């Protein structure tokens, strides 16, 4: 049975009795409720730090029921994904472990009962959304072990719909601008965001939490904005850039960002698809994530949760590809990603890139990311030199970071098929409906945005 013992802030495991935490799964003759009550009683009795209302149970029975015959082939992948979500959603002082075939017991170190219930329920909501394409908050429940009047253990079953209603009511009556929670719980505002996962607030500061935005892309040939690419916000990008390139912590931070990006991109599209909203979506993934066997395995496991109906609308964008990457290595990566999307692309931060290797390995497009700190003559020279290259090898060229009319005109003249950047549109938290527009209309909109951004606008 899988068990997770995260360490506390000082590197020590929270005080607990190992026998109380890692007892055998429920026996078949017992109902899961009765078994869980007995299990919770053991945990509460043997641990000096666990309090009533700290022990919770979540289950995958409804997901199993809706998946039907598919469950047998996907259940282990579902558990792998569930366990990763729990690692991300809980604080390092919390403990969780698999209980029986389809359940998990979660023991919170600090969170109060309502906050813990909400955290557990939001994990379940994310699972339902990811695996089933919908999440009925009235059916998503979490069971909490509470101590009754006689000193025994009873169960409190809470529905996510009720928890969200209570949280929203509490938010309305709260003092304006409350400080962020320090115990890893989810606030009411965060609870209603369409995220699969959230990083715990007590393990990483708000400034370091990965944040993903959607950047509009202009289709030069068809004169339409119908594609969105995921990009990090400025604070996240700045934090990663300040870390040493060879620091293992940076590799893990980038991996977390890739997982968060994939989660947000797919869960957002899932919700919009159900509302008849269609667009093309580009999902970046770093070479370091796919180069490590452990990280690659987890990333591909997450990709297997992408609903099949979304795959024709998705493309992967390989970032951080090293110079001189062997054809076999790149072809292997492209082949791994191909089952989950319509195409794989490569984004370059400089002009170096073996285009013939990219094309032979199955890459469909190559992009150039502009650095706004460079002087304009150098940017224009880079664009003019870069864009014809991919076309020679049967790939399309795109440019990210276009900031002004001169750069837009130069990129189009050089043969770029797609353009993104401030002049096309600002990054946003959700994609917008398709817009048909000419370059002239893009420039007019850009001028209006700059006007509204001024103190007198």
Long-range contacts (C-beta under 8 A, 24 or more apart in sequence): 1-25, 1-97, 1-98, 1-99, 2-79, 2-83, 2-97, 2-98, 3-97, 3-98, 4-83, 4-86, 4-87, 4-95, 4-96, 4-97, 5-95, 6-87, 6-90, 6-91, 6-92, 6-93, 6-94, 6-95, 7-92, 8-92, 8-93, 8-109, 9-92, 9-93, 14-49, 14-93, 14-95, 14-109, 15-47, 15-48, 15-49, 16-43, 16-46, 16-47, 16-49, 16-50, 16-95, 16-107, 17-46, 17-47, 19-46, 20-45, 20-46, 20-47, 21-95, 21-97, 21-107, 22-97, 25-98, 25-99, 25-100, 25-101, 26-99, 26-100, 32-57, 32-59, 32-100, 32-103, 33-143, 33-155, 35-100, 36-99, 36-103, 36-105, 36-143, 36-145, 36-155, 37-145, 37-153, 37-154, 37-155, 38-153, 39-99, 39-105, 40-105, 40-145, 40-153, 41-145, 41-152, 41-153, 43-105, 43-107, 43-145, 44-145, 44-147, 44-153, 49-109, 50-107, 52-145, 52-146, 52-147, 53-112, 53-113, 53-116, 53-144, 53-145, 53-146, 54-107, 54-108, 54-109, 54-111, 54-113, 54-116, 55-105, 55-106, 55-107, 55-108, 55-144, 55-145, 56-105, 56-106, 56-107, 56-108, 56-116, 56-117, 56-120, 56-142, 56-143, 56-144, 56-145, 57-99, 57-103, 57-104, 57-105, 57-106, 57-142, 57-143, 57-144, 57-145, 58-103, 58-104, 58-106, 58-120, 58-123, 58-124, 58-142, 58-143, 59-102, 59-103, 59-104, 60-102, 60-103, 60-127, 61-102, 62-128, 62-139, 62-140, 63-127, 63-128, 63-131, 63-132, 64-102, 66-132, 67-131, 67-132, 74-304, 77-301, 77-304, 77-305, 78-127, 78-131, 80-298, 80-301, 81-127, 81-130, 81-301, 81-302, 81-305, 82-123, 82-127, 84-197, 84-259, 84-298, 84-301, 84-302, 85-123, 85-126, 85-127, 85-196, 85-197, 86-123, 88-197, 88-198, 88-199, 88-200, 88-256, 88-259, 89-119, 89-122, 89-123, 89-186, 89-197, 89-198, 89-200, 90-119, 90-184, 90-200, 91-183, 91-184, 91-200, 91-201, 91-202, 91-203, 92-200, 92-202, 92-203, 93-184, 93-202, 94-184, 110-183, 110-184, 111-183, 111-184, 111-185, 112-185, 113-144, 113-146, 114-163, 114-166, 114-167, 115-181, 115-183, 115-185, 115-186, 116-144, 116-185, 117-142, 117-144, 117-158, 117-163, 118-160, 118-163, 118-164, 118-167, 118-185, 118-186, 118-191, 119-184, 119-185, 119-186, 121-158, 121-159, 121-160, 121-163, 122-160, 122-186, 122-191, 122-198, 124-160, 125-160, 126-195, 126-196, 126-197, 126-263, 126-267, 129-194, 129-196, 129-267, 129-270, 129-271, 130-196, 130-263, 130-266, 130-267, 130-270, 130-305, 131-305, 133-270, 133-273, 133-274, 133-307, 133-309, 134-274, 137-161, 137-164, 163-191, 164-188, 164-191, 164-192, 167-191, 168-192, 180-206, 194-264, 194-267, 194-268, 194-271, 195-263, 195-264, 195-267, 196-263, 196-264, 196-266, 196-267, 197-259, 197-260, 197-263, 199-256, 199-260, 207-235, 207-239, 208-236, 208-239, 208-253, 209-236, 210-236, 210-253, 210-256, 210-257, 210-260, 210-261, 211-235, 211-236, 212-257, 212-260, 212-261, 212-264, 212-265, 213-427, 213-428, 213-429, 214-268, 214-427, 214-428, 214-429, 214-430, 214-431, 215-400, 215-420, 215-421, 215-424, 215-425, 215-427, 216-420, 216-424, 216-425, 216-428, 216-431, 216-432, 216-435, 217-280, 217-282, 217-398, 217-418, 217-419, 217-420, 217-424, 218-418, 218-419, 218-420, 218-424, 218-437, 218-442, 219-417, 219-418, 220-412, 220-416, 220-417, 220-418, 220-419, 221-417, 223-436, 223-437, 223-438, 223-439, 224-434, 224-435, 224-436, 224-437, 225-424, 225-425, 225-434, 225-435, 225-437, 226-279, 226-280, 226-434, 226-435, 227-279, 227-280, 227-281, 227-282, 227-418, 228-279, 228-280, 228-281, 228-282, 228-431, 229-281, 229-282, 229-284, 229-317, 229-400, 229-420, 230-261, 230-264, 230-265, 230-281, 230-282, 230-283, 230-284, 231-284, 231-427, 232-257, 232-261, 233-427, 251-288, 251-292, 251-295, 254-286, 254-288, 254-289, 254-320, 255-286, 255-288, 255-289, 255-292, 255-295, 255-299, 257-286, 258-284, 258-285, 258-286, 258-289, 258-299, 259-298, 259-299, 259-302, 261-285, 262-299, 262-302, 262-303, 263-302, 265-314, 266-305, 266-306, 266-307, 266-310, 266-314, 268-430, 268-431, 269-310, 269-313, 269-314, 270-307, 270-310, 272-430, 272-431, 273-307, 273-309, 273-310, 277-431, 277-433, 278-313, 278-434, 279-313, 279-431, 279-434, 280-313, 280-314, 280-315, 281-310, 281-313, 281-314, 281-315, 281-431, 282-314, 282-315, 282-316, 282-317, 282-345, 283-314, 283-315, 283-316, 283-317, 283-341, 284-316, 284-317, 284-318, 284-319, 284-347, 285-316, 285-317, 285-318, 285-319, 285-337, 286-318, 286-319, 286-320, 287-318, 287-319, 287-320, 287-321, 287-322, 287-325, 287-333, 288-320, 290-318, 290-333, 290-336, 296-336, 300-336, 303-337, 303-339, 303-340, 304-340, 306-340, 311-339, 311-340, 311-341, 311-342, 312-342, 313-342, 314-340, 314-341, 314-342, 315-341, 315-342, 315-343, 315-344, 315-345, 315-364, 316-340, 316-341, 316-343, 316-344, 316-345, 317-344, 317-345, 317-346, 317-347, 317-367, 318-344, 318-345, 318-346, 318-347, 318-363, 319-347, 321-346, 321-348, 321-353, 323-352, 323-353, 323-354, 324-354, 325-354, 325-357, 326-357, 327-357, 327-360, 327-361, 330-357, 330-358, 330-361, 330-363, 331-360, 331-361, 331-362, 333-361, 334-361, 334-362, 334-363, 335-362, 338-362, 345-398, 347-400, 348-386, 351-382, 351-385, 351-386, 353-389, 355-389, 355-390, 355-392, 355-393, 355-395, 356-393, 358-390, 358-393, 358-395, 359-390, 359-393, 359-394, 359-395, 363-395, 364-395, 364-396, 365-390, 365-395, 365-396, 365-397, 365-398, 365-417, 365-418, 366-390, 366-395, 366-396, 366-397, 366-398, 367-397, 367-398, 367-399, 367-400, 367-418, 368-397, 368-398, 368-399, 368-400, 369-400, 369-401, 370-399, 370-400, 370-401, 370-402, 370-403, 370-407, 370-421, 371-401, 372-401, 372-403, 376-404, 376-406, 376-407, 379-407, 380-406, 380-407, 380-410, 383-407, 383-410, 383-411, 383-414, 383-416, 384-410, 384-413, 384-414, 386-414, 387-411, 387-414, 387-415, 387-416, 388-414, 388-415, 391-415, 405-443, 408-439, 408-442, 408-443, 409-439, 412-439, 422-446
